[in-house]
């Protein structure tokens, strides 16, 4: 999901639904947490 989003331009982000945006934000938050956890160990 997150990887696919990188290919989209910012202009196309306006076409996303609210649900899609929330899903993307959730995914990025999870990735951030995993990265932080990985650095902590």
Backbone as JSON, one array per atom type, in Angstrom:
{
  "sequence": "XXXXXXXXXXXXXXXXXXXXXXXXXXXXXXXXXXXXXXXXX",
  "N": [[0.83, -1.21, 0.0], [1.72, 1.39, 1.01], [4.0, 1.6, -0.54], [2.99, 1.63, -3.12], [1.69, 4.07, -3.11], [3.72, 5.95, -3.27], [4.28, 6.18, -5.94], [2.29, 7.76, -6.93], [1.28, 11.03, -7.96], [1.17, 14.21, -6.22], [-1.06, 15.57, -7.03], [-2.93, 13.63, -7.66], [-3.56, 12.73, -5.19], [-5.57, 14.3, -4.23], [-7.79, 13.14, -5.27], [-8.29, 10.95, -3.79], [-10.34, 9.06, -1.55], [-11.76, 9.87, 1.66], [-11.55, 7.65, 3.32], [-9.47, 6.22, 2.13], [-7.35, 7.99, 2.51], [-7.18, 8.01, 5.31], [-6.46, 5.36, 5.69], [-3.94, 5.32, 4.51], [-2.56, 7.1, 6.19], [-2.7, 5.67, 8.57], [-1.18, 3.45, 7.87], [1.34, 4.63, 7.42], [1.89, 5.58, 9.97], [2.14, 3.17, 11.38], [4.39, 2.13, 10.11], [6.27, 4.03, 10.87], [6.33, 3.61, 13.64], [7.37, 1.01, 13.71], [9.9, 1.46, 12.65], [11.0, 3.19, 14.57], [10.95, 1.49, 16.77], [12.73, -0.42, 15.89], [15.1, 1.04, 15.86], [15.41, 1.55, 18.53], [16.15, -0.8, 19.73]],
  "CA": [[0.0, 0.0, 0.0], [2.55, 2.59, 1.14], [4.94, 1.65, -1.66], [2.24, 2.02, -4.29], [1.36, 5.49, -3.0], [4.87, 6.76, -3.66], [4.24, 6.38, -7.38], [1.25, 8.73, -7.28], [1.64, 12.44, -7.8], [0.37, 14.88, -5.2], [-2.33, 15.98, -7.63], [-3.87, 12.51, -7.59], [-3.95, 12.53, -3.8], [-6.84, 15.01, -4.03], [-8.87, 12.28, -5.73], [-8.5, 9.86, -2.85], [-11.46, 9.23, -0.63], [-11.36, 10.07, 3.05], [-11.15, 6.35, 3.86], [-8.14, 5.89, 1.59], [-6.38, 8.86, 3.17], [-7.02, 7.52, 6.68], [-5.73, 4.1, 5.6], [-2.54, 5.67, 4.22], [-2.0, 7.68, 7.41], [-2.53, 4.57, 9.53], [-0.06, 2.64, 7.4], [2.59, 5.35, 7.64], [2.11, 5.61, 11.41], [2.63, 1.85, 11.76], [5.76, 2.02, 9.61], [7.11, 4.88, 11.73], [6.49, 2.92, 14.93], [8.27, -0.12, 13.5], [11.25, 2.0, 12.47], [11.45, 3.69, 15.88], [11.2, 0.32, 17.6], [13.95, -1.05, 15.39], [16.25, 1.85, 16.26], [15.51, 1.53, 19.99], [16.79, -2.04, 20.2]],
  "C": [[0.86, 1.26, 0.0], [3.48, 2.74, -0.06], [4.22, 2.12, -2.92], [1.94, 3.52, -4.28], [2.49, 6.38, -3.47], [4.86, 7.07, -5.15], [3.22, 7.43, -7.81], [1.74, 10.16, -7.08], [0.74, 13.07, -6.73], [-0.99, 15.28, -5.75], [-3.36, 14.87, -7.51], [-4.32, 12.24, -6.16], [-5.29, 13.22, -3.51], [-8.02, 14.13, -4.4], [-9.15, 11.12, -4.78], [-9.7, 10.13, -1.97], [-10.91, 9.41, 0.77], [-10.87, 8.75, 3.66], [-9.75, 5.97, 3.39], [-7.06, 6.71, 2.29], [-6.11, 8.37, 4.59], [-6.21, 6.23, 6.69], [-4.24, 4.36, 5.37], [-1.86, 6.22, 5.47], [-1.74, 6.6, 8.44], [-1.31, 3.74, 9.16], [1.27, 3.33, 7.69], [2.91, 5.45, 9.13], [2.69, 4.28, 11.88], [4.07, 1.68, 11.32], [6.71, 2.83, 10.48], [7.38, 4.2, 13.07], [7.47, 1.76, 14.8], [9.71, 0.36, 13.37], [11.82, 2.47, 13.8], [11.79, 2.53, 16.8], [12.5, -0.36, 17.2], [15.19, -0.29, 15.82], [16.48, 1.78, 17.77], [16.28, 0.31, 20.48], [18.28, -2.05, 19.92]]
}
